[in-house]
């Protein structure tokens, strides 16, 4: 009978810098989602208005949560806005 062995890998914790970058990227992604939901709402057909209102409210709540979390970690909103506009300019 053959027994296969699997190599164990240690789970490494993310560094504080990686966590900050991930949080900033989440804020940027959520901001983009909110902008898209707002644009979709503006051109929505009658049957989809309620859907987009819900989507806007949900995304706004998520963005508020992430911004509060960023503030607690010492990430300034100016930093986030700067990165947002840089990313928008680059691509």
Protein Blocks (a to p, Z undefined) as FASTA:
>chain_A
ZZddddddddddddfklmmmmmmmmmmmmmmmmmmmmmmmmmpcfklmmmmmmmmmmmmm
mmmmmmmmmmmnopafklmmmmmmmmmmnZZ
